[in-house]
Amino acid sequence: MGNLRVGVDIGGTFTDLVAYDEEAGSLIHLKTLTTPKEPSRGFMNVLEGLGKPLSDVKVIVHATTLGTNMFLGQAGLTPPKTILITNEGFRDIVEIGRQNRPELYNVFFEKPKPLVPRHMRVTVKGRINAEGEVLEPLDEDAVRSLARKYCGEVEVFAVSMLHSYRNPRHERRVKSIILEECPGAIVVASHEVDPQPKEYERTSTTLVNALLRPMLSRYLHGLLEELSSRGYKGRLLVMRSSGGVADSSRAIEMPAAFIESGPAAGAVAVAYMSSLMDVSKALGFDMGGTTAKASAIINGQPEVVSEYEVGGKVHMGRMLRGSGYPVRFPYIDLAEVSAGGGTIAWVDEGGALRVGPMSAGADPGPACYGRGGEEPTITDANLLLGRLPKILAGGRIKLRPELAEKAVRRLAEKIGMDVVEASAGIIRIANTVMARALRLVSLERGHDPRDFSLFAFGGAGPLHAAALAEELGVREIIVPPLPGVFSALGLLVTDYRHDYHASVVRMADELSEEELEKIFSSLEDKAYKVLRSEGVSEENIRLIRMLDMRYWGQAYELSVPYRGSLEEAVEGFHRIHEARYGYSMPEERVEVVVARLEALGIVRKPELPESRVKEYRPEADGRRKVFFEEHGWLDTPIYSRGKLKPGAMINGPAVVESDESTVLVPPGSIAIVDSRYSIRMKRGWM
């Protein structure tokens, strides 16, 4: 077995790789353009660029956005033919859904199209009540007839029966009959996916899993076969939306838990670095080629939510509730906007300059890439303002200013501006959109951004960080090492994670700690079994118990740590409710809805370089004219980041370049390289 651990992050524009040599304690990194129509080809291309035999690699950790792309309608990602089997009379539960209206005053609003059309939603007799009692026996003959009829016609059978979270007897029998009549069929049952109350959300989560399973299965099996044919004998792990990793077999079994794997990796990397640097409050700002993402990390932990929507509409970073399909799996709380380097600028019918949401992506990419793109993008604007070098990605991409100027000039003529004014306008609008995303994860979550440090990464993040920091008033900017491949680095610092839950639905004063202990013990047995199968040793397993609780009559719950005392958990619920909503009701009865277990397998983290700080003023490697909004064109020193040592002090204006990212230091700012080779930047407003 080899000694390399490799992280591969496939983004909309670039595929990034970071490898850690455990023996040498060194990091290797590189970028290639993504191959959108065949992502596995980009995956293998970047591995080939590593220049090492795959027999030297013991673990590959992968992040992908295939799941999200399918629900957003990416060409070539066609959902599999799926049938839903449910109780008689509940055929339309996924169509009725909830009465959330994401656009309150839009009389033409239409709900998202059901994941499975009505003629593919079938019902059978049989009923279990909310207490788990069988009110009507299951019509097994009807199930058998359906299994025979649809065997070979559909790719997936989805099963969601009423109250299966309390008693899964009917669902188990339906699954058993289908497999008897149609051996080898893919059957996804709701009690195995999401054993919680609320039938609409449970059914939606089940269908999302069912639709993703064949596609992700083909993709991962194809990768494993290709890797094996090239001599790879290690594990393939996949990043979860919750900020942990799991074996690829778990991703195939429960694909909805891995939908937002790429964005989650960046947030985990910020959590790791902020802990190393003793930064208690951090905002993660990840600007890549297609989108920009924001996250909040408090005391080294990303903010996590227990439910999100896929395939929905996003407005200024905020997901419009009710516009997509609910999925109940833990997911790092992220705000994402269409403002990446390849985001296209355009002029609307009213003659106003707009930026996004369309993107040039990796193919053809921005106009300056010289790959056929003709639309002006954020990257083209930055290049024309002197903020980018003429070579990116370690020489793999050569930028052509004349093509960028041609694209931006066409747009500038429509709005009566010159090329520089139009370029500056594009950057200004993009910054406004990205600042909105950062406000969503800070101000709108009850956090004051002035208490935070802004971690800027992604290929374009450090270019825009100073303008965003000034607008939000954050106290400092931190550009970590390897910012352009930072999410791929996050894959290597991510622990194994599995989330388990069991329905309780009991009043706290009617529930005993002994009953909860039995529930948690059952969940822990599952967790230990899975983590051991993934090679995690006993001493590296950490288990965290949580209870979802609510006041009697409420529709939504809050998660509360459970340390063996129900009384303490109830008191904790009142405190959390007070902090979240501004009030609590200690006199009201509290209901325990779900018991949750977070199971972690701690992995060895890469040893990032650290050196003694010795202050000095480095010499510039060159100079060029760079445009700054308030100062116009300034003769600006250019520094190579690879030459900067801890203690280097740079006064703005300046540009710091590396193979995978560029840092813009505006006039009035000072940038210092710290002991861990991060660039920490502050401005006069502080």
FENBELTA-V645373 format. One record per helix or strand. SS is the DSSP state (A for helix, B for strand). FROM is the first residue (numbers start at 1). LEN is the number of residues. Records with the same first field share a line. If there is no record, write none. Layout:
SS = FROM-LEN, FROM-LEN
//
This chain:
B = 4-7, 14-8, 26-8, 57-7, 82-6, 121-4, 127-2, 134-3, 151-1, 154-1, 156-4, 186-4, 235-5, 245-3, 281-7, 292-7, 301-2, 304-2, 308-3, 314-2, 318-2, 325-3, 331-2, 334-4, 343-5, 353-7, 377-1, 391-2, 397-2, 453-5, 476-4, 496-12, 541-11, 558-4, 590-12, 616-1, 622-7, 632-9, 648-4, 654-4, 662-4, 670-4, 679-4
A = 36-14, 54-3, 66-6, 93-4, 118-3, 140-11, 169-13, 190-4, 199-31, 248-6, 255-4, 261-16, 367-3, 378-7, 393-3, 401-14, 419-23, 443-3, 449-3, 461-12, 483-10, 508-3, 513-21, 538-3, 566-16, 641-3
//
